[in-house]
Amino acid sequence: MNHTIKAKITSILKKLFITAIAIFVVTFIEIYWSMESLSQRNSSGCLDCSFFNDASLMSFISTIFLIIVFLFLSFTKNNPFKIILQILFLISVWFFWNYTIFVDRESSWSTYLFKEELLYTLSLSFLPILILSLITAFGLHYISKKYESK
């Protein structure tokens, strides 16, 4: 009995660790893919902050937030619904960070309307977010299934 509990705890911890690493890496890739054109521009909030450091911090915060959200979603037994919610959360978080980067590194130095900021961010983010959110959601589903049966 004790061995079974240890095996389940180990399986859960492996699942959480792999999920966290996957979310961090994919979020980092998404930010760089979407906002790479702004990576050489200065941040209006911190002139000494590099794009790499900003992307790393945003990825770390996203990982913590999304792990918590996905843990709550793991109680949902309806897999298509869970995958759709995961995709929506990924899209929302990633678009928020991309918008934040655009405002920080581009529009704060100029005169953009809010609608223009959103449209420009959407034009830079659409393809990376679409592709990576689908890959991530199905990858997380695979990870979940892999460690569920053990």
C-alpha positions as CSV (number, residue, x, y, z in Angstrom):
1,M,0.0,0.0,0.0
2,N,2.8,2.4,1.0
3,H,4.6,1.7,-2.3
4,T,1.5,2.5,-4.3
5,I,1.1,5.9,-2.7
6,K,4.8,6.7,-3.3
7,A,4.4,5.7,-6.9
8,K,1.3,7.9,-7.3
9,I,3.0,10.9,-5.7
10,T,6.1,10.4,-7.9
11,S,3.9,10.2,-11.0
12,I,2.0,13.4,-10.0
13,L,5.3,15.2,-9.3
14,K,6.8,14.1,-12.6
15,K,3.6,15.2,-14.5
16,L,3.8,18.6,-12.8
17,F,7.5,19.0,-13.4
18,I,7.2,18.1,-17.1
19,T,4.1,20.2,-17.6
20,A,5.9,23.2,-15.9
21,I,9.0,22.8,-18.1
22,A,6.8,22.5,-21.2
23,I,4.8,25.6,-20.4
24,F,7.9,27.6,-19.6
25,V,9.7,26.6,-22.8
26,V,6.7,27.1,-25.1
27,T,5.8,30.4,-23.5
28,F,9.4,31.6,-24.0
29,I,9.4,30.5,-27.6
30,E,6.0,32.1,-28.2
31,I,7.2,35.5,-26.8
32,Y,10.3,35.4,-28.9
33,W,8.5,34.3,-32.0
34,S,5.8,36.9,-31.7
35,M,7.8,39.9,-30.4
36,E,11.3,39.2,-31.9
37,S,11.0,42.4,-34.0
38,L,10.8,44.4,-30.7
39,S,13.7,42.6,-29.0
40,Q,16.3,45.2,-29.8
41,R,14.2,48.1,-28.6
42,N,14.5,49.7,-25.2
43,S,12.0,49.0,-22.5
44,S,10.2,52.2,-21.4
45,G,9.9,50.9,-17.9
46,C,13.4,49.7,-17.4
47,L,16.2,50.9,-19.8
48,D,18.6,48.3,-18.5
49,C,16.2,45.3,-18.8
50,S,16.9,43.0,-21.7
51,F,14.3,41.3,-23.8
52,F,15.6,37.9,-22.7
53,N,15.2,38.7,-19.0
54,D,11.7,40.1,-19.6
55,A,10.7,37.0,-21.6
56,S,12.2,34.7,-19.0
57,L,10.3,36.4,-16.2
58,M,7.0,36.4,-18.1
59,S,7.5,32.7,-18.9
60,F,8.1,32.0,-15.2
61,I,5.0,33.9,-14.1
62,S,2.9,32.3,-16.8
63,T,4.1,28.8,-15.8
64,I,3.1,29.3,-12.2
65,F,-0.3,30.8,-13.1
66,L,-1.1,28.2,-15.8
67,I,0.0,25.3,-13.6
68,I,-2.5,26.4,-11.0
69,V,-5.2,26.9,-13.6
70,F,-4.5,23.6,-15.3
71,L,-4.6,21.8,-11.9
72,F,-8.1,23.0,-11.4
73,L,-9.0,22.0,-14.9
74,S,-7.6,18.5,-14.3
75,F,-10.7,17.8,-12.3
76,T,-12.8,18.2,-15.4
77,K,-13.5,14.8,-17.0
78,N,-14.8,16.3,-20.3
79,N,-11.5,16.2,-22.3
80,P,-12.6,18.3,-25.3
81,F,-13.9,21.0,-22.9
82,K,-10.7,20.9,-20.9
83,I,-8.5,21.2,-24.0
84,I,-10.6,24.2,-25.2
85,L,-10.3,25.9,-21.8
86,Q,-6.5,25.2,-21.8
87,I,-6.2,26.7,-25.3
88,L,-8.2,29.8,-24.2
89,F,-6.1,30.3,-21.1
90,L,-2.9,30.0,-23.1
91,I,-4.1,32.4,-25.8
92,S,-5.2,34.9,-23.1
93,V,-2.0,34.8,-21.2
94,W,0.2,34.9,-24.2
95,F,-1.7,37.7,-25.9
96,F,-1.6,39.7,-22.6
97,W,2.2,39.3,-22.5
98,N,2.6,40.2,-26.1
99,Y,0.5,43.3,-25.7
100,T,2.5,44.2,-22.6
101,I,5.8,43.9,-24.6
102,F,4.3,45.9,-27.5
103,V,3.2,48.7,-25.1
104,D,6.5,48.7,-23.2
105,R,8.9,48.5,-26.2
106,E,7.0,50.3,-29.0
107,S,3.8,52.2,-28.3
108,S,5.0,53.9,-25.1
109,W,7.6,55.7,-27.3
110,S,5.0,56.8,-29.8
111,T,1.4,57.7,-30.2
112,Y,-0.8,54.6,-30.7
113,L,-4.5,54.4,-30.0
114,F,-5.6,51.4,-27.8
115,K,-7.3,49.8,-30.8
116,E,-4.1,50.2,-32.9
117,E,-2.1,48.6,-30.1
118,L,-4.4,45.6,-30.0
119,L,-4.5,45.2,-33.8
120,Y,-0.7,45.5,-34.1
121,T,-0.2,43.0,-31.3
122,L,-2.7,40.6,-32.9
123,S,-1.0,40.9,-36.2
124,L,2.4,39.9,-34.6
125,S,0.9,37.2,-32.4
126,F,-1.8,35.5,-34.4
127,L,0.2,32.7,-36.1
128,P,2.6,31.9,-33.2
129,I,-0.2,31.8,-30.7
130,L,-2.4,29.7,-32.9
131,I,0.2,27.1,-33.7
132,L,1.8,26.9,-30.2
133,S,-1.4,26.9,-28.2
134,L,-2.7,23.9,-30.2
135,I,0.6,22.1,-29.9
136,T,0.8,22.9,-26.2
137,A,-2.8,21.9,-25.4
138,F,-2.5,18.5,-27.1
139,G,1.0,18.0,-25.7
140,L,-0.3,18.6,-22.2
141,H,-3.2,16.2,-22.9
142,Y,-0.6,13.6,-23.9
143,I,1.4,14.2,-20.8
144,S,-1.7,13.9,-18.7
145,K,-2.7,10.6,-20.3
146,K,0.8,9.3,-20.0
147,Y,1.1,9.8,-16.3
148,E,-2.5,9.1,-15.5
149,S,-2.2,5.4,-16.2
150,K,0.8,4.9,-14.0
